[in-house]
Amino acid sequence: MRYQDRLFQQRHDAILEAARQLFREQPWDRVTIAEVALGAGIGKGTVYKHFPSKEALYAQLVLELSRTNLDELRALHAAQPGPQAMRQGIRRAFAQMLADPVLVQLCLLCDRPAFQERLEMPYREQFLALEHDYQALFGQLLADCLDARSLPHADCQHLLWGVEACFSGVMARIAS
């Protein structure tokens, strides 16, 4: 990797870490790009070289968290039978939400259609791909839990919607 690329990545990571730290100290919607820049030890204009908007910064944080969670769920699924992986994954998700309610608020913001419509196309595409990956994984977990019992696709979809509604409800409750 070229020196300039490494330097760019280091600044990118510093921006995200500064934003995470500031969000722990004050409400995310009150944090300014200038404060993030100061926390990262760079100029405000440099932040905009990495993120075209404050919303893009929010989206990147949520996308990274979601990818990490998805990777952990996949590892659980690979290491344990479906029902155990499903239980442990749900418990872990609830514990993470309780541990960081500010991030939960940010996740809820990023999940709103109006928010995603304002994002640049690459971010919207990443959210869509992530949603597809989560649905595929939970569909597989659900199939593993049902074992040999077969359900029509529509019924499985309804169960997945129920799981999603449960998570959304818990997130809204924690965020409030």
PyMOL commands that set and color helices and strands:
alter all, ss='L'
color gray80, all
select helices_A, chain A and resi 3-25+28-30+33-40+44-50+54-79+82-99+101-111+113-118+121-146+153-175
alter helices_A, ss='H'
color red, helices_A
deselect
rebuild
show_as cartoon
